[in-house]
Amino acid sequence: SRLQGAAMTFRRTRIAIAVVALVVLGAANAFAQADAAQALKKINDDLRLKSQTMSPYEYVDYAEKSMLDFLKKYPNSAEAAQAHYALGRVYASIGAYDNALRHFGDYLTRPGDKGGPEVTAQGRYVMGSCYMALERYEEAERSFKLAMGVEGAAGSRAASGAEAELARLGALRKLKTGAPAIP
């Protein structure tokens, strides 16, 4: 009976230690999330200021480095999706379409704040534009349709732009390298 009592006390102690460890880990995770949110806000504020004073080339390099550093430090934070979105925009702006598509894909598949339906539609629209630039028209068409279908983004600039780009796809398919010559 004394042995059973000791075993029971040992189990209770282990359970209590496990609960304390979970509480500590939860608190540490909450602090990490707050740090990530604060860090991303600081980066975005800094980028807003730098956009006024840097040349476009310097700004793109600085924005890329800032967001990549953020993702290294906070890869699983809720804010990581927003950093991937920003990198997608940066890479699309310099014609690095494959990198842009990879980051927009990460933006769309990661949990976390996406910035609202208009931002999601904008991401899908830019993805469609990247696919068009790469002459991957079926994927472009799918992305534009998804941009138009984002709930809460109907009538947004991204949805309207996607609709206009869908209209151009037929002509672009005919002009694609390797397509049959137009009579």
Number of C-alpha atoms within 10 A of each C-alpha: 6 7 8 9 10 11 12 12 12 12 12 12 12 12 12 12 12 12 12 12 12 12 12 12 12 12 12 12 13 12 12 16 17 15 14 22 17 13 16 21 13 12 17 17 11 13 18 12 11 16 15 10 11 13 10 12 10 13 18 19 11 16 21 19 13 18 22 16 13 20 19 10 14 20 15 16 21 18 27 27 26 24 27 25 26 21 26 28 23 22 20 21 14 11 13 14 23 16 17 26 26 16 25 27 18 18 25 17 11 18 14 15 12 20 12 12 16 21 18 23 28 24 27 28 28 27 29 28 24 27 22 20 14 13 17 15 21 14 16 26 22 16 24 29 20 18 31 25 13 20 13 13 20 16 11 18 15 24 24 16 17 27 17 12 19 18 11 11 17 11 10 14 17 13 14 13 10 8 10 10 9 6 3
